[in-house]
Amino acid sequence: MTPATALTRYRAEQSPSLRNAIATQNDGLAKEVAHRWAKQCSVPFEDLLQVARIGLLKGIERYDPARGCAFSSLVVPYIHGEIQHFLRDYAWDLGKVPRGAIEINSKVRAIARRWQAKGRVVPLHKIAASLGISGDRWREIEEITTRHPLTDLDSAALAAVPDGEDDRITQLRRELARLPNPHRTALRLLYLEGRSPAEVAATLKLCPAELEQIAAAGLLRLKTRLEANDAH
């Protein structure tokens, strides 16, 4: 079956299996767009590719061969649009974060860094409480900063390295800062702050099984990056 025939047949039948086959045949379009975006932002290529593939599927669903336009001319904008939507909602738009939340978040994490430099890890919610910030308010701030990664580890706890820290720990912290959410936040809450899986699942609005999968994927990605650094 030729690509044109497959697209025409899908338009008539709306078969999910045929749609997926067309997407597989055109995966190169998703990869090409994802590569372009990977050069412009800090989101890993693998994550951008997954988003690009969603855009590819949406483009296939909306493409109508009867209109006479080239398949790629419609699908590629859908792929770009899906990635742009992802970046606006989950990545680097600080403009949507209230300034007060950023300031409180930064202050709490600065105190946490000072304690960590002295060899003690103090949970962030306890530091917030010591500053007179209610539990509800701190959870609200965490939720906001979880949705906007630059106000989280990148700009705070992992952006600055305490004096005298072991090089391996420094490397681990930096690689953790590069992970996308929710992997980064899950690992931070579980391992840096020592929160229970039940607490973390509730904070991220996940079921325990989803949290386990996210944490495992994050740890695997960290391991892969650290091993790659060791190889250089």
URWOMO-V364737 format. One record per run of one state. SS is the DSSP state (alpha for helix, beta for strand, coil for the rest). FROM is the first residue (numbers start at 1). TO is the last residue. If there is no record, write none. Layout:
((SS/FROM/TO) (SS/FROM/TO))
This chain:
((coil/1/2) (alpha/3/13) (coil/14/15) (alpha/16/25) (coil/26/26) (alpha/27/38) (coil/39/44) (alpha/45/62) (coil/63/64) (alpha/65/67) (coil/68/70) (alpha/71/90) (coil/91/93) (alpha/94/96) (coil/97/98) (alpha/99/117) (coil/118/123) (alpha/124/130) (coil/131/134) (alpha/135/147) (coil/148/148) (alpha/149/151) (coil/152/152) (alpha/153/155) (coil/156/166) (alpha/167/178) (coil/179/182) (alpha/183/192) (coil/193/196) (alpha/197/204) (coil/205/207) (alpha/208/231) (coil/232/232))
